[in-house]
Amino acid sequence: MNVHSSLGTGFLEAVYSEVLEIEFKKNNIPFEKEKKLEIFFNGEKLNKTYRVDFLCFNEIIIELKSVSFLHDNFSKQLQNYLKATNKKLGILINFGEKSLKYKRIINL
C-alpha cells in the first residue's frame, strides 16, 4: 500500500489514519472516518455504539493499528464489531511492522 511504502513504520495510528483519508479521497473511495455504528442484540438496538476508524462503501469496517505485532485480540475486536453492527466484512491493517500486514475478517 502506498501509505506504508511512503511513510514506513514508527508513526502513531492517527498519522496513518490521516494519510489514508487523503488516499481514499484521491481514489474516490466513499468513506466515513471515526464512524459511530449502532450495536444490536437479538435485533434490538443498544444505547452503546462502536466507533470504527473507517467505514467504506457503508459496509466495510477498516480498523487501523500501528503496533509491532497483530495480537489475536485485535482480530477478535473487529469480529465483535462486525457481529454487533451486522456488517459482513472488516479489514484490520497494521502499519507498525516492517511489511504492511492486513487481515480480512468475515462475519458469517
N, CA, C and O atoms as a GROMACS GRO file, in nm:
protein
  432
    1MET      N    1   0.085  -0.118   0.000
    1MET     CA    2   0.000   0.000   0.000
    1MET      C    3   0.089   0.124   0.000
    1MET      O    4   0.192   0.128   0.067
    2ASN      N    5   0.047   0.221  -0.075
    2ASN     CA    6   0.123   0.344  -0.091
    2ASN      C    7   0.151   0.415   0.042
    2ASN      O    8   0.259   0.471   0.061
    3VAL      N    9   0.056   0.412   0.132
    3VAL     CA   10   0.072   0.480   0.262
    3VAL      C   11   0.190   0.420   0.338
    3VAL      O   12   0.275   0.494   0.387
    4HIS      N   13   0.196   0.289   0.348
    4HIS     CA   14   0.304   0.223   0.422
    4HIS      C   15   0.438   0.240   0.352
    4HIS      O   16   0.539   0.267   0.418
    5SER      N   17   0.441   0.225   0.221
    5SER     CA   18   0.569   0.236   0.150
    5SER      C   19   0.622   0.379   0.153
    5SER      O   20   0.743   0.400   0.149
    6SER      N   21   0.534   0.478   0.160
    6SER     CA   22   0.578   0.618   0.167
    6SER      C   23   0.624   0.659   0.306
    6SER      O   24   0.726   0.726   0.321
    7LEU      N   25   0.548   0.618   0.409
    7LEU     CA   26   0.579   0.661   0.546
    7LEU      C   27   0.670   0.564   0.620
    7LEU      O   28   0.750   0.606   0.704
    8GLY      N   29   0.657   0.435   0.591
    8GLY     CA   30   0.730   0.336   0.670
    8GLY      C   31   0.663   0.316   0.804
    8GLY      O   32   0.546   0.348   0.822
    9THR      N   33   0.738   0.262   0.900
    9THR     CA   34   0.684   0.235   1.033
    9THR      C   35   0.722   0.345   1.130
    9THR      O   36   0.804   0.432   1.098
   10GLY      N   37   0.664   0.341   1.249
   10GLY     CA   38   0.707   0.430   1.356
   10GLY      C   39   0.616   0.547   1.386
   10GLY      O   40   0.639   0.618   1.484
   11PHE      N   41   0.515   0.570   1.304
   11PHE     CA   42   0.424   0.680   1.330
   11PHE      C   43   0.306   0.633   1.415
   11PHE      O   44   0.277   0.513   1.424
   12LEU      N   45   0.239   0.728   1.476
   12LEU     CA   46   0.118   0.698   1.551
   12LEU      C   47   0.007   0.658   1.454
   12LEU      O   48   0.007   0.696   1.337
   13GLU      N   49  -0.086   0.582   1.505
   13GLU     CA   50  -0.201   0.540   1.425
   13GLU      C   51  -0.273   0.659   1.362
   13GLU      O   52  -0.320   0.650   1.249
   14ALA      N   53  -0.281   0.770   1.435
   14ALA     CA   54  -0.351   0.889   1.385
   14ALA      C   55  -0.288   0.944   1.258
   14ALA      O   56  -0.358   0.998   1.172
   15VAL      N   57  -0.157   0.933   1.245
   15VAL     CA   58  -0.088   0.980   1.124
   15VAL      C   59  -0.128   0.894   1.005
   15VAL      O   60  -0.163   0.946   0.899
   16TYR      N   61  -0.124   0.763   1.022
   16TYR     CA   62  -0.164   0.673   0.914
   16TYR      C   63  -0.310   0.695   0.877
   16TYR      O   64  -0.347   0.688   0.760
   17SER      N   65  -0.393   0.720   0.975
   17SER     CA   66  -0.535   0.744   0.952
   17SER      C   67  -0.555   0.868   0.865
   17SER      O   68  -0.634   0.866   0.771
   18GLU      N   69  -0.484   0.973   0.896
   18GLU     CA   70  -0.497   1.097   0.819
   18GLU      C   71  -0.449   1.079   0.675
   18GLU      O   72  -0.512   1.128   0.581
   19VAL      N   73  -0.337   1.009   0.658
   19VAL     CA   74  -0.284   0.986   0.524
   19VAL      C   75  -0.376   0.892   0.445
   19VAL      O   76  -0.397   0.912   0.325
   20LEU      N   77  -0.431   0.792   0.511
   20LEU     CA   78  -0.524   0.701   0.444
   20LEU      C   79  -0.650   0.775   0.399
   20LEU      O   80  -0.705   0.747   0.293
   21GLU      N   81  -0.693   0.869   0.480
   21GLU     CA   82  -0.808   0.952   0.442
   21GLU      C   83  -0.778   1.029   0.313
   21GLU      O   84  -0.864   1.038   0.225
   22ILE      N   85  -0.659   1.083   0.301
   22ILE     CA   86  -0.618   1.153   0.179
   22ILE      C   87  -0.622   1.058   0.059
   22ILE      O   88  -0.670   1.094  -0.048
   23GLU      N   89  -0.570   0.937   0.078
   23GLU     CA   90  -0.568   0.838  -0.030
   23GLU      C   91  -0.710   0.796  -0.070
   23GLU      O   92  -0.738   0.779  -0.189
   24PHE      N   93  -0.799   0.779   0.027
   24PHE     CA   94  -0.937   0.744  -0.004
   24PHE      C   95  -1.001   0.853  -0.091
   24PHE      O   96  -1.067   0.824  -0.190
   25LYS      N   97  -0.980   0.978  -0.052
   25LYS     CA   98  -1.036   1.090  -0.129
   25LYS      C   99  -0.979   1.093  -0.270
   25LYS      O  100  -1.052   1.109  -0.368
   26LYS      N  101  -0.849   1.078  -0.280
   26LYS     CA  102  -0.781   1.082  -0.409
   26LYS      C  103  -0.831   0.972  -0.503
   26LYS      O  104  -0.838   0.991  -0.624
   27ASN      N  105  -0.866   0.857  -0.447
   27ASN     CA  106  -0.911   0.742  -0.526
   27ASN      C  107  -1.064   0.727  -0.530
   27ASN      O  108  -1.116   0.624  -0.573
   28ASN      N  109  -1.133   0.832  -0.486
   28ASN     CA  110  -1.280   0.833  -0.488
   28ASN      C  111  -1.344   0.713  -0.419
   28ASN      O  112  -1.442   0.657  -0.466
   29ILE      N  113  -1.286   0.674  -0.306
   29ILE     CA  114  -1.341   0.566  -0.226
   29ILE      C  115  -1.435   0.627  -0.122
   29ILE      O  116  -1.390   0.706  -0.038
   30PRO      N  117  -1.562   0.593  -0.126
   30PRO     CA  118  -1.655   0.650  -0.027
   30PRO      C  119  -1.624   0.597   0.113
   30PRO      O  120  -1.609   0.477   0.134
   31PHE      N  121  -1.614   0.690   0.210
   31PHE     CA  122  -1.579   0.651   0.346
   31PHE      C  123  -1.634   0.750   0.446
   31PHE      O  124  -1.668   0.864   0.412
   32GLU      N  125  -1.642   0.704   0.570
   32GLU     CA  126  -1.670   0.790   0.684
   32GLU      C  127  -1.563   0.760   0.787
   32GLU      O  128  -1.539   0.644   0.819
   33LYS      N  129  -1.500   0.863   0.838
   33LYS     CA  130  -1.391   0.846   0.935
   33LYS      C  131  -1.447   0.852   1.076
   33LYS      O  132  -1.535   0.933   1.106
   34GLU      N  133  -1.394   0.765   1.163
   34GLU     CA  134  -1.435   0.758   1.304
   34GLU      C  135  -1.588   0.751   1.316
   34GLU      O  136  -1.650   0.824   1.393
   35LYS      N  137  -1.642   0.662   1.238
   35LYS     CA  138  -1.788   0.646   1.230
   35LYS      C  139  -1.841   0.570   1.351
   35LYS      O  140  -1.789   0.466   1.390
   36LYS      N  141  -1.946   0.626   1.411
   36LYS     CA  142  -2.015   0.556   1.520
   36LYS      C  143  -2.118   0.463   1.459
   36LYS      O  144  -2.200   0.504   1.377
   37LEU      N  145  -2.112   0.336   1.499
   37LEU     CA  146  -2.206   0.236   1.450
   37LEU      C  147  -2.294   0.187   1.563
   37LEU      O  148  -2.248   0.163   1.674
   38GLU      N  149  -2.421   0.171   1.532
   38GLU     CA  150  -2.515   0.119   1.631
   38GLU      C  151  -2.487  -0.028   1.656
   38GLU      O  152  -2.442  -0.100   1.568
   39ILE      N  153  -2.515  -0.071   1.778
   39ILE     CA  154  -2.495  -0.210   1.819
   39ILE      C  155  -2.632  -0.272   1.843
   39ILE      O  156  -2.721  -0.211   1.902
   40PHE      N  157  -2.645  -0.397   1.797
   40PHE     CA  158  -2.771  -0.469   1.813
   40PHE      C  159  -2.749  -0.598   1.891
   40PHE      O  160  -2.646  -0.663   1.879
   41PHE      N  161  -2.849  -0.632   1.970
   41PHE     CA  162  -2.850  -0.760   2.040
   41PHE      C  163  -2.986  -0.823   2.016
   41PHE      O  164  -3.089  -0.767   2.055
   42ASN      N  165  -2.987  -0.940   1.954
   42ASN     CA  166  -3.113  -1.009   1.919
   42ASN      C  167  -3.211  -0.916   1.848
   42ASN      O  168  -3.331  -0.918   1.874
   43GLY      N  169  -3.157  -0.835   1.758
   43GLY     CA  170  -3.240  -0.745   1.679
   43GLY      C  171  -3.276  -0.615   1.748
   43GLY      O  172  -3.341  -0.529   1.688
   44GLU      N  173  -3.237  -0.599   1.873
   44GLU     CA  174  -3.271  -0.479   1.948
   44GLU      C  175  -3.151  -0.385   1.955
   44GLU      O  176  -3.040  -0.427   1.989
   45LYS      N  177  -3.174  -0.257   1.922
   45LYS     CA  178  -3.067  -0.158   1.924
   45LYS      C  179  -3.029  -0.122   2.067
   45LYS      O  180  -3.115  -0.095   2.150
   46LEU      N  181  -2.899  -0.121   2.094
   46LEU     CA  182  -2.849  -0.082   2.226
   46LEU      C  183  -2.815   0.066   2.228
   46LEU      O  184  -2.803   0.129   2.122
   47ASN      N  185  -2.800   0.122   2.348
   47ASN     CA  186  -2.761   0.262   2.361
   47ASN      C  187  -2.614   0.284   2.328
   47ASN      O  188  -2.575   0.390   2.280
   48LYS      N  189  -2.533   0.183   2.355
   48LYS     CA  190  -2.388   0.190   2.329
   48LYS      C  191  -2.362   0.185   2.179
   48LYS      O  192  -2.434   0.118   2.105
   49THR      N  193  -2.259   0.256   2.134
   49THR     CA  194  -2.217   0.250   1.994
   49THR      C  195  -2.069   0.213   1.987
   49THR      O  196  -1.995   0.230   2.084
   50TYR      N  197  -2.028   0.163   1.872
   50TYR     CA  198  -1.886   0.139   1.844
   50TYR      C  199  -1.838   0.251   1.753
   50TYR      O  200  -1.912   0.298   1.666
   51ARG      N  201  -1.715   0.295   1.773
   51ARG     CA  202  -1.654   0.392   1.682
   51ARG      C  203  -1.545   0.320   1.606
   51ARG      O  204  -1.446   0.275   1.665
   52VAL      N  205  -1.562   0.308   1.476
   52VAL     CA  206  -1.464   0.240   1.393
   52VAL      C  207  -1.376   0.345   1.324
   52VAL      O  208  -1.419   0.458   1.304
   53ASP      N  209  -1.254   0.306   1.288
   53ASP     CA  210  -1.163   0.401   1.224
   53ASP      C  211  -1.220   0.452   1.092
   53ASP      O  212  -1.224   0.572   1.067
   54PHE      N  213  -1.264   0.360   1.007
   54PHE     CA  214  -1.326   0.396   0.880
   54PHE      C  215  -1.440   0.299   0.849
   54PHE      O  216  -1.434   0.181   0.882
   55LEU      N  217  -1.541   0.352   0.785
   55LEU     CA  218  -1.645   0.269   0.725
   55LEU      C  219  -1.646   0.305   0.577
   55LEU      O  220  -1.680   0.418   0.541
   56CYS      N  221  -1.609   0.210   0.492
   56CYS     CA  222  -1.601   0.234   0.348
   56CYS      C  223  -1.720   0.169   0.277
   56CYS      O  224  -1.763   0.060   0.314
   57PHE      N  225  -1.771   0.238   0.178
   57PHE     CA  226  -1.885   0.189   0.099
   57PHE      C  227  -2.005   0.157   0.189
   57PHE      O  228  -2.092   0.078   0.151
   58ASN      N  229  -2.009   0.217   0.307
   58ASN     CA  230  -2.115   0.196   0.406
   58ASN      C  231  -2.128   0.050   0.450
   58ASN      O  232  -2.229   0.012   0.509
   59GLU      N  233  -2.027  -0.032   0.422
   59GLU     CA  234  -2.034  -0.175   0.453
   59GLU      C  235  -1.907  -0.233   0.512
   59GLU      O  236  -1.914  -0.328   0.590
   60ILE      N  237  -1.791  -0.179   0.476
   60ILE     CA  238  -1.663  -0.240   0.514
   60ILE      C  239  -1.601  -0.162   0.629
   60ILE      O  240  -1.573  -0.043   0.617
   61ILE      N  241  -1.580  -0.230   0.741
   61ILE     CA  242  -1.516  -0.168   0.857
   61ILE      C  243  -1.365  -0.181   0.841
   61ILE      O  244  -1.313  -0.291   0.821
   62ILE      N  245  -1.296  -0.068   0.850
   62ILE     CA  246  -1.150  -0.066   0.844
   62ILE      C  247  -1.098  -0.026   0.981
   62ILE      O  248  -1.131   0.081   1.032
   63GLU      N  249  -1.017  -0.112   1.040
   63GLU     CA  250  -0.954  -0.083   1.170
   63GLU      C  251  -0.804  -0.074   1.150
   63GLU      O  252  -0.743  -0.164   1.091
   64LEU      N  253  -0.745   0.034   1.198
   64LEU     CA  254  -0.602   0.058   1.182
   64LEU      C  255  -0.528   0.033   1.312
   64LEU      O  256  -0.580   0.058   1.421
   65LYS      N  257  -0.407  -0.018   1.300
   65LYS     CA  258  -0.318  -0.037   1.414
   65LYS      C  259  -0.178   0.006   1.371
   65LYS      O  260  -0.145   0.004   1.253
   66SER      N  261  -0.099   0.045   1.468
   66SER     CA  262   0.042   0.074   1.446
   66SER      C  263   0.119   0.011   1.561
   66SER      O  264   0.169   0.080   1.651
   67VAL      N  265   0.128  -0.122   1.557
   67VAL     CA  266   0.190  -0.199   1.664
   67VAL      C  267   0.292  -0.295   1.604
   67VAL      O  268   0.287  -0.325   1.484
   68SER      N  269   0.383  -0.342   1.686
   68SER     CA  270   0.489  -0.430   1.636
   68SER      C  271   0.439  -0.570   1.602
   68SER      O  272   0.505  -0.644   1.530
   69PHE      N  273   0.321  -0.606   1.654
   69PHE     CA  274   0.267  -0.740   1.631
   69PHE      C  275   0.115  -0.735   1.639
   69PHE      O  276   0.060  -0.674   1.732
   70LEU      N  277   0.047  -0.797   1.545
   70LEU     CA  278  -0.100  -0.802   1.548
   70LEU      C  279  -0.145  -0.916   1.638
   70LEU      O  280  -0.145  -1.032   1.598
   71HIS      N  281  -0.183  -0.882   1.758
   71HIS     CA  282  -0.231  -0.979   1.855
   71HIS      C  283  -0.371  -1.027   1.814
   71HIS      O  284  -0.445  -0.953   1.750
   72ASP      N  285  -0.406  -1.149   1.851
   72ASP     CA  286  -0.537  -1.206   1.819
   72ASP      C  287  -0.652  -1.122   1.873
   72ASP      O  288  -0.762  -1.124   1.816
   73ASN      N  289  -0.628  -1.049   1.981
   73ASN     CA  290  -0.734  -0.966   2.039
   73ASN      C  291  -0.785  -0.862   1.940
   73ASN      O  292  -0.903  -0.827   1.942
   74PHE      N  293  -0.697  -0.812   1.853
   74PHE     CA  294  -0.739  -0.712   1.754
   74PHE      C  295  -0.836  -0.774   1.654
   74PHE      O  296  -0.935  -0.711   1.616
   75SER      N  297  -0.808  -0.897   1.611
   75SER     CA  298  -0.898  -0.968   1.520
   75SER      C  299  -1.032  -0.996   1.587
   75SER      O  300  -1.138  -0.982   1.526
   76LYS      N  301  -1.027  -1.037   1.713
   76LYS     CA  302  -1.150  -1.066   1.788
   76LYS      C  303  -1.233  -0.940   1.806
   76LYS      O  304  -1.356  -0.944   1.798
   77GLN      N  305  -1.165  -0.827   1.832
   77GLN     CA  306  -1.234  -0.700   1.847
   77GLN      C  307  -1.309  -0.665   1.718
   77GLN      O  308  -1.426  -0.627   1.722
   78LEU      N  309  -1.242  -0.679   1.605
   78LEU     CA  310  -1.306  -0.649   1.477
   78LEU      C  311  -1.421  -0.746   1.449
   78LEU      O  312  -1.525  -0.705   1.397
   79GLN      N  313  -1.402  -0.871   1.482
   79GLN     CA  314  -1.510  -0.969   1.464
   79GLN      C  315  -1.632  -0.930   1.547
   79GLN      O  316  -1.745  -0.941   1.501
   80ASN      N  317  -1.609  -0.883   1.670
   80ASN     CA  318  -1.719  -0.837   1.755
   80ASN      C  319  -1.789  -0.716   1.693
   80ASN      O  320  -1.911  -0.707   1.696
   81TYR      N  321  -1.711  -0.621   1.638
   81TYR     CA  322  -1.770  -0.505   1.571
   81TYR      C  323  -1.863  -0.551   1.459
   81TYR      O  324  -1.975  -0.501   1.446
   82LEU      N  325  -1.815  -0.646   1.379
   82LEU     CA  326  -1.895  -0.695   1.266
   82LEU      C  327  -2.025  -0.760   1.314
   82LEU      O  328  -2.132  -0.732   1.260
   83LYS      N  329  -2.014  -0.846   1.412
   83LYS     CA  330  -2.134  -0.915   1.464
   83LYS      C  331  -2.234  -0.816   1.523
   83LYS      O  332  -2.354  -0.824   1.494
   84ALA      N  333  -2.185  -0.725   1.604
   84ALA     CA  334  -2.274  -0.634   1.676
   84ALA      C  335  -2.339  -0.530   1.585
   84ALA      O  336  -2.444  -0.475   1.617
   85THR      N  337  -2.276  -0.502   1.471
   85THR     CA  338  -2.328  -0.399   1.381
   85THR      C  339  -2.391  -0.458   1.255
   85THR      O  340  -2.438  -0.384   1.168
   86ASN      N  341  -2.393  -0.590   1.246
   86ASN     CA  342  -2.449  -0.659   1.129
   86ASN      C  343  -2.378  -0.627   0.998
   86ASN      O  344  -2.439  -0.631   0.891
   87LYS      N  345  -2.251  -0.594   1.006
   87LYS     CA  346  -2.169  -0.574   0.885
   87LYS      C  347  -2.104  -0.706   0.850
   87LYS      O  348  -2.081  -0.790   0.937
   88LYS      N  349  -2.073  -0.725   0.722
   88LYS     CA  350  -2.022  -0.854   0.676
   88LYS      C  351  -1.871  -0.861   0.662
   88LYS      O  352  -1.814  -0.970   0.674
   89LEU      N  353  -1.804  -0.747   0.637
   89LEU     CA  354  -1.661  -0.751   0.607
   89LEU      C  355  -1.585  -0.645   0.684
   89LEU      O  356  -1.628  -0.530   0.695
   90GLY      N  357  -1.470  -0.685   0.738
   90GLY     CA  358  -1.380  -0.593   0.806
   90GLY      C  359  -1.237  -0.619   0.762
   90GLY      O  360  -1.201  -0.731   0.727
   91ILE      N  361  -1.157  -0.514   0.763
   91ILE     CA  362  -1.016  -0.527   0.729
   91ILE      C  363  -0.935  -0.463   0.841
   91ILE      O  364  -0.953  -0.346   0.874
   92LEU      N  365  -0.846  -0.542   0.897
   92LEU     CA  366  -0.755  -0.498   1.003
   92LEU      C  367  -0.620  -0.470   0.938
   92LEU      O  368  -0.561  -0.560   0.879
   93ILE      N  369  -0.572  -0.347   0.948
   93ILE     CA  370  -0.446  -0.308   0.883
   93ILE      C  371  -0.347  -0.264   0.989
   93ILE      O  372  -0.378  -0.181   1.074
   94ASN      N  373  -0.226  -0.322   0.984
   94ASN     CA  374  -0.121  -0.285   1.079
   94ASN      C  375  -0.005  -0.219   1.005
   94ASN      O  376   0.060  -0.280   0.920
   95PHE      N  377   0.020  -0.093   1.039
   95PHE     CA  378   0.129  -0.017   0.980
   95PHE      C  379   0.257  -0.026   1.063
   95PHE      O  380   0.359   0.031   1.024
   96GLY      N  381   0.253  -0.096   1.176
   96GLY     CA  382   0.365  -0.096   1.269
   96GLY      C  383   0.475  -0.196   1.240
   96GLY      O  384   0.580  -0.191   1.304
   97GLU      N  385   0.454  -0.287   1.147
   97GLU     CA  386   0.556  -0.388   1.116
   97GLU      C  387   0.635  -0.346   0.993
   97GLU      O  388   0.595  -0.256   0.919
   98LYS      N  389   0.748  -0.411   0.973
   98LYS     CA  390   0.836  -0.377   0.861
   98LYS      C  391   0.762  -0.386   0.728
   98LYS      O  392   0.774  -0.298   0.643
   99SER      N  393   0.686  -0.493   0.711
   99SER     CA  394   0.599  -0.507   0.593
   99SER      C  395   0.455  -0.482   0.637
   99SER      O  396   0.416  -0.518   0.747
  100LEU      N  397   0.379  -0.420   0.550
  100LEU     CA  398   0.239  -0.396   0.580
  100LEU      C  399   0.167  -0.528   0.602
  100LEU      O  400   0.180  -0.620   0.522
  101LYS      N  401   0.092  -0.537   0.711
  101LYS     CA  402   0.014  -0.657   0.741
  101LYS      C  403  -0.133  -0.620   0.745
  101LYS      O  404  -0.172  -0.518   0.802
  102TYR      N  405  -0.213  -0.703   0.684
  102TYR     CA  406  -0.357  -0.682   0.691
  102TYR      C  407  -0.427  -0.816   0.699
  102TYR      O  408  -0.376  -0.919   0.655
  103LYS      N  409  -0.546  -0.812   0.755
  103LYS     CA  410  -0.623  -0.933   0.776
  103LYS      C  411  -0.769  -0.903   0.741
  103LYS      O  412  -0.827  -0.806   0.789
  104ARG      N  413  -0.825  -0.987   0.658
  104ARG     CA  414  -0.965  -0.975   0.620
  104ARG      C  415  -1.048  -1.060   0.715
  104ARG      O  416  -1.020  -1.178   0.734
  105ILE      N  417  -1.150  -1.000   0.774
  105ILE     CA  418  -1.236  -1.068   0.869
  105ILE      C  419  -1.378  -1.068   0.811
  105ILE      O  420  -1.430  -0.965   0.770
  106ILE      N  421  -1.438  -1.186   0.809
  106ILE     CA  422  -1.573  -1.201   0.753
  106ILE      C  423  -1.669  -1.241   0.863
  106ILE      O  424  -1.640  -1.330   0.944
  107ASN      N  425  -1.784  -1.176   0.866
  107ASN     CA  426  -1.891  -1.209   0.960
  107ASN      C  427  -1.988  -1.302   0.889
  107ASN      O  428  -2.062  -1.260   0.801
  108LEU      N  429  -1.987  -1.428   0.929
  108LEU     CA  430  -2.073  -1.527   0.862
  108LEU      C  431  -2.210  -1.534   0.923
  108LEU      O  432  -2.294  -1.612   0.878
   0.00000   0.00000   0.00000
